[in-house]
Amino acid sequence: RMVKHNNALPSVHLRKHWDGYVRTWFDQPGRKQRRSTARSAKAARVFPRPIEKLRPIVTACTRKYNSKVRYGRGFTLEELKAAKLTARFAQTVGISVDHRRTNSSDESLQRNAQRLEGYKNKLILFPKRDGKFKKGEIADSTADKLKDVTQNKDKHLVALPAPKLRQKAVKITDAMKNFKAYRTLRTERTVKKWKGRRDAKAKIAAEK
């Protein structure tokens, strides 16, 4: 329509190609069905093996999330050694390995070592040749265990431990009141910083 009176002619620039800046998700139901079909096909293809590998439990990054645990990429070499496994053999029995990750605490090392031990106890290992059972890092399962084998189709073979949502009340003691947390942290940090020089100095003094 033409404008009335002596006003400017409208020239609206709405050719912004907005559809290129918007991400749609109309194929979500189809993708869900496709993933389900792919999982079923994979389970049938790899039977009786599980469809996923065993992964470790690690703590999340940053102060905001370091109280929570999640699944990691793979087990460290120290964790495999604690469970009496080698990296080469572990990868052949459905255990993921990450040679780059290291253990920053003994707690994480023991936790994942126990996770590996539990997996070893539940694992049913088929012999390469029928009737010829071999012993190794994980011995082949006996004939009676190979009967009526069920496949583990869970996304994660062993679930995460249930988080403790509630802490029990504790009576505050005099030791808790007198404990200097900040001073203790500063002292331990100083001890760690000068440990190398102090050890070298003590070694020189012992040799004299």
N, C-alpha and C positions, 0 to 999 in steps of 0.2 A: 504494500500500500504506500501511496505517496504521503508525505508528511503534510500537515496543515500549516498554513501561514509561512513565514519566512524562516524556517528552521533548516538545519543541515540535513542532507540526505543520509540515511542510515547506511553504514558500511561495517557490518559485523564480521570480525575475523575469527570465526569458530572452526577453522580448519587446522585443528591442533593434533589430529591423529591420536586421539586419546587412547584408542584401543591398543596402541603399542606400549603404553605405560601402565597397563592394568594386567595383572596375572589372574586368569580365571582357573577354576578347579571343577569344571563341569564333568570331567571324566573320572572323578573320584570313585564312584561305584564300579565303573568298569575296571579301573586299575586294581581295586580291592579284589575283585574276582580273578583278575589275571595273576596277582601275587599268590592267591590261594591255590590256583591251578598249578602254578610253577612249583610251589612247595610240595604239593601232592605228587607231581611228576618226579621231583628230585628224591622224595622219600622212597618212591617205587624203584628209582634207578639205583640208589645206593643201599638198598635193603641188604642186610640187617643193620648197617651202620647208622648212626644218628645223622641228622641233616645238618647239624652245626658242630663246631669244635668247642672244647672246654676252654673257657677264658677265666683269667684271674679276677680277684676283687681288689680294686684300688680305690684310694680316696680321691675325691674330686679336687680341682684346683681352686685357689684363692681362699681368703679367709671366710668368704660368704658360704662356700660350699664344702670346706674341708672336713666338716663333721659328717658328711654323707659319703656313702660308698657307691661305686658303680662298677660295671664290667670293664676290664682293661683289654689292651690289644693282645698281649701274650705274657706267658710266664717268664721270669728272669732265669738266667743260668744258675744263680744261687738257689732259687726255689726248686729248680729241677734237681740240683745236687743234693739238697736236703731231703728230697723224696727218692733219692737214689735212681735218678733217671738221667739219660743223656738227651741232648737237644735233638740229635738225629733220630733216635728211637721214638721220642715223644711225639714228633710230628707224624709218625706212621700210625699212631694209635689214637688220633683225634685230639691231640693237645696242642694248642697254639703256643708258639714260642716268640718272644721278643728279646733279641740280644741287646737292644739299646737301653731298655729300661733297667734301672737299678733299684735296690731296696734301700730306702732311707731310714728304716726302723726295723728292729727285730720283730715287732708286732706284726707288720705286714708279711715278713718272711715266714713266720710261723703259721699265720692264717692261711696263706696260699699253699704252704707245704702240707698242712692238714687237708686242704681242699684236694690236692693231688693224691694224697693217701686214700681219701674216701673214694675218689674216682677209680683208683687202682683196685680197691676191694670190690667195687661194683662192676668193673669192666669184665665183659665176656669176650675173650680173644679166641678167634677161630684158628685152627692150625692151617698152615699152607697146604699140607697134604693130609688127606683123610686118614685117621688112625695113627698119625705120627705126631705126638705131642712133644713140644720142645720147651725147655726151661730157659729163661733169660731174665731181663729186667722185669718183665711181667710174663709169667709162665702161661702157656696155652691152657684154656679152660678144658676141664675134663668132659668126657662124653655125656655124662648125665646133666651137666649145665647147658649143653648145646641143644637140649630138647626144649621145645616150646619157647623159643626166644622171641621177645617182643622188641619192637623198635622204639627208640626214644625220639619223638618228633617235636620236642620242646625247642623253642628258640634258643634257650640257654639250658644246657644239660643239668646243671645244678643251680638252683635259684639263689638269689641273694639272701643273707640272713635277715630275719625280721627285725626292723629297727625298734629300739627301746624308746617308746614314746613318753614314758613316765619314770621318773627317778624316785626312789624311796627316800623319805626324810631321814636325815642323819643328825645326830646330836653334835653341836659345835663344841669341840674340845679346846683346852688351853693351848695345845700344840698348834691347832689351826689358827687361833687368834694371834699367836706369837710368830707365825711363819712369815718371813719377809720374801714375798714372791719376786718382786722387782730386783732386790739386792741379790737374790740367789741366781736369777737369770744373768745379771751383769757379771757376777763372779764366775759362773760357768763359761760365759763367753770369753772372758779374759784368760781363763785356764786353757781353753781351746786355742786361743790365738798364740799363746806363748809356749804351748806344749813342745813343739819341735825344738826350739832353742833351749828350753830347760832340759829336755832329754839329752841333747848334744852336750850341754854343759856338764850334766851329771856323768855322762860317759867319759868325758875327758878327765873329770875329777877321779873317777874310778880307776882309770888307767895309770894315774900317777902313783 
